[in-house]
């Protein structure tokens, strides 16, 4: 009897999970947190109708932590921008997890690393994988600086 009562709930959660995985994300009040080191498809997390900044980072990375508050402010204050934090660390790894599947998939050699998708869901800027500040980081830094004006 109890299992029949749970069947509709299970069906709803399965459908909700499928919709989220299909890239039907909306901008929440907080920065979205994804991956935990697992390989992901960024297209599944692009926020429809918003410029989406993917922030590849780790809690064990000082420069990454320096972006945490400014990116949260950017997410909160700019209605046209959504921030998605891609945690490169697998659970229980207590250092930057350079061997994680997400790091391997995107060929990252340094973090923080940014990828920016336009409101149409197409990639418009990304950083170099070798750690040099690329177009995406320059855009992010400019947007953060504009918040202070």
C-alpha positions as CSV (number, residue, x, y, z in Angstrom):
1,X,0.0,0.0,0.0
2,X,2.8,2.5,0.9
3,X,4.6,1.7,-2.3
4,X,1.6,2.7,-4.4
5,X,1.4,6.0,-2.6
6,X,5.1,6.7,-3.5
7,X,4.7,5.9,-7.2
8,X,3.2,9.3,-8.2
9,X,6.0,11.0,-6.2
10,X,8.6,9.0,-7.9
11,X,7.1,9.7,-11.3
12,X,7.1,13.4,-10.6
13,X,10.7,13.5,-9.4
14,X,11.8,11.5,-12.4
15,X,10.1,14.0,-14.7
16,X,11.5,17.0,-12.8
17,X,15.0,15.5,-13.0
18,X,14.6,14.9,-16.8
19,X,13.5,18.5,-17.4
20,X,16.4,19.9,-15.4
21,X,18.8,17.7,-17.3
22,X,17.4,18.9,-20.6
23,X,18.7,22.4,-20.0
24,X,15.3,23.9,-18.9
25,X,16.9,25.7,-16.0
26,X,15.8,29.0,-14.6
27,X,17.8,31.5,-12.6
28,X,17.4,30.9,-8.9
29,X,18.0,33.3,-6.1
30,X,21.4,31.7,-5.4
31,X,24.3,30.7,-7.6
32,X,23.7,27.2,-8.8
33,X,26.2,24.6,-7.7
34,X,26.9,21.6,-10.0
35,X,29.2,18.7,-10.7
36,X,31.2,17.8,-7.5
37,X,33.9,16.6,-9.9
38,X,31.6,14.6,-12.2
39,X,31.8,15.1,-15.9
40,X,28.8,17.2,-17.0
41,X,27.4,18.7,-20.2
42,X,27.3,22.5,-19.7
43,X,24.4,22.7,-22.2
44,X,22.2,21.0,-19.6
45,X,22.8,23.9,-17.2
46,X,22.5,26.9,-19.4
47,X,19.8,29.3,-18.1
48,X,17.4,30.0,-20.9
49,X,17.2,33.7,-21.9
50,X,20.1,34.7,-19.6
51,X,23.9,35.1,-20.1
52,X,25.2,32.1,-18.2
53,X,28.7,32.2,-16.6
54,X,30.2,28.8,-15.7
55,X,32.7,29.2,-12.9
56,X,35.0,26.1,-12.7
57,X,36.4,26.3,-9.2
58,X,37.4,24.6,-6.0
59,X,37.1,25.5,-2.3
60,X,40.8,24.7,-2.1
61,X,41.7,27.4,-4.6
62,X,42.5,30.9,-3.2
63,X,41.8,32.8,-6.4
64,X,38.6,30.8,-6.9
65,X,37.4,31.8,-3.4
66,X,38.2,35.4,-4.2
67,X,35.5,35.3,-6.9
68,X,32.8,33.7,-4.7
69,X,31.3,36.9,-3.3
70,X,31.6,39.1,-6.4
71,X,30.0,36.4,-8.6
72,X,27.2,35.9,-6.1
73,X,26.6,39.7,-6.2
74,X,26.7,39.7,-10.0
75,X,24.2,36.9,-10.0
76,X,21.9,38.7,-7.5
77,X,22.1,42.2,-9.0
78,X,22.1,41.5,-12.8
79,X,18.8,40.0,-13.9
80,X,20.3,39.2,-17.3
81,X,23.2,37.1,-15.8
82,X,23.1,33.7,-14.2
83,X,26.1,32.1,-12.5
84,X,26.7,28.4,-12.3
85,X,29.5,27.2,-10.1
86,X,31.1,24.0,-11.4
87,X,32.9,22.4,-8.5
88,X,35.9,20.5,-9.8
89,X,36.3,18.5,-6.6
90,X,34.9,15.0,-6.1
91,X,33.5,14.4,-2.6
92,X,36.2,13.7,0.0
93,X,39.1,15.1,-2.0
94,X,40.7,17.7,0.2
95,X,42.8,19.6,-2.3
96,X,42.2,20.8,-5.9
97,X,41.1,17.7,-7.7
98,X,43.1,17.8,-10.9
99,X,42.2,14.1,-11.6
100,X,38.4,14.6,-11.4
101,X,36.3,13.7,-14.5
102,X,35.2,17.3,-15.0
103,X,38.8,18.6,-15.0
104,X,39.7,15.9,-17.5
105,X,36.7,16.5,-19.7
106,X,37.4,20.2,-20.1
107,X,41.3,19.8,-20.1
108,X,41.7,22.3,-17.3
109,X,45.2,23.1,-16.2
110,X,44.3,25.9,-13.9
111,X,41.3,27.5,-12.1
112,X,39.4,29.7,-11.8
113,X,38.2,29.0,-15.4
114,X,35.2,30.7,-17.0
115,X,32.9,29.8,-19.9
116,X,30.2,32.2,-20.9
117,X,27.1,31.3,-22.9
118,X,24.8,33.9,-24.4
119,X,21.0,34.2,-23.8
120,X,20.6,32.0,-27.0
121,X,22.6,29.2,-25.4
122,X,25.7,29.5,-27.6
123,X,29.2,29.8,-26.2
124,X,30.4,33.4,-26.5
125,X,33.6,33.5,-24.5
126,X,35.9,31.1,-22.6
127,X,39.3,31.2,-20.9
128,X,42.3,29.3,-22.1
129,X,42.8,26.0,-20.3
130,X,46.4,26.9,-19.4
131,X,45.4,29.6,-16.9
132,X,46.0,32.7,-18.9
133,X,43.2,35.2,-18.5
134,X,41.0,34.8,-21.5
135,X,38.1,36.7,-22.9
136,X,35.6,35.1,-20.4
137,X,37.6,36.3,-17.4
138,X,38.0,39.7,-18.8
139,X,34.2,39.9,-19.3
140,X,33.5,38.7,-15.8
141,X,36.0,41.1,-14.3
142,X,34.4,44.0,-16.3
143,X,30.9,43.1,-15.1
144,X,32.1,42.8,-11.5
145,X,33.8,46.1,-11.7
146,X,30.7,47.8,-13.1
147,X,28.8,46.6,-10.0
148,X,30.9,48.9,-7.9
149,X,30.2,52.0,-9.9
